[in-house]
Amino acid sequence: MSAAVMAAMNTRGRVSVCGAISHYNDVGGYSKTTDVLPLCVFKELKVEGFLVTRWASRWMEGITAMADWINSGEVKVEETLVEGFENTPNAFIGLFTGENTGKMIVKI
């Protein structure tokens, strides 16, 4: 999450944070982020990290709700489609370099 996003949030806004794939291979910490702590303090924001396993008992409820939202158009799905099995390595690398929007799919 960027400082620009946090700056645009309402006072006492809330956000959930799950995962940080863009930082998994960083050396020496989270070098790609701006220090957002002042924004958290001055905008009185609540940021809560979580692991998906916390909600394992409600997995199917979530799948059903998401399917309904997608089917009704309330949630728009964005995907990056790569054609050909031979392009699988490039698609995988693209996950870590920001070449995808949404899910990265390899069509065989």
Residue pairs with C-beta under 8 A, 6 or more apart in sequence:
1 15
1 17
1 36
1 47
2 33
2 34
3 34
3 35
3 36
3 39
6 15
6 36
6 39
6 40
6 43
6 45
7 39
7 43
9 15
9 43
9 45
10 43
11 43
11 44
12 43
12 44
12 45
12 46
13 43
13 45
13 46
14 45
14 46
14 47
14 48
15 45
15 46
15 47
15 48
16 48
16 49
16 50
17 47
17 48
17 49
17 50
18 49
18 50
18 51
18 52
20 30
21 95
21 96
22 32
22 96
22 98
23 30
23 32
23 33
24 96
25 96
26 32
39 45
40 47
55 62
66 75
69 75
70 77
77 102
77 103
78 101
78 102
78 103
79 101
79 102
79 103
79 104
79 105
80 91
80 94
80 99
80 100
80 101
80 102
80 103
80 104
80 105
81 105
81 107
82 88
82 90
82 91
82 94
82 104
82 105
82 106
82 107
83 107
84 106
84 107
84 108
85 106
85 108
87 106
88 106
91 100
91 104
91 106
92 104
93 99
94 100
94 104
95 104
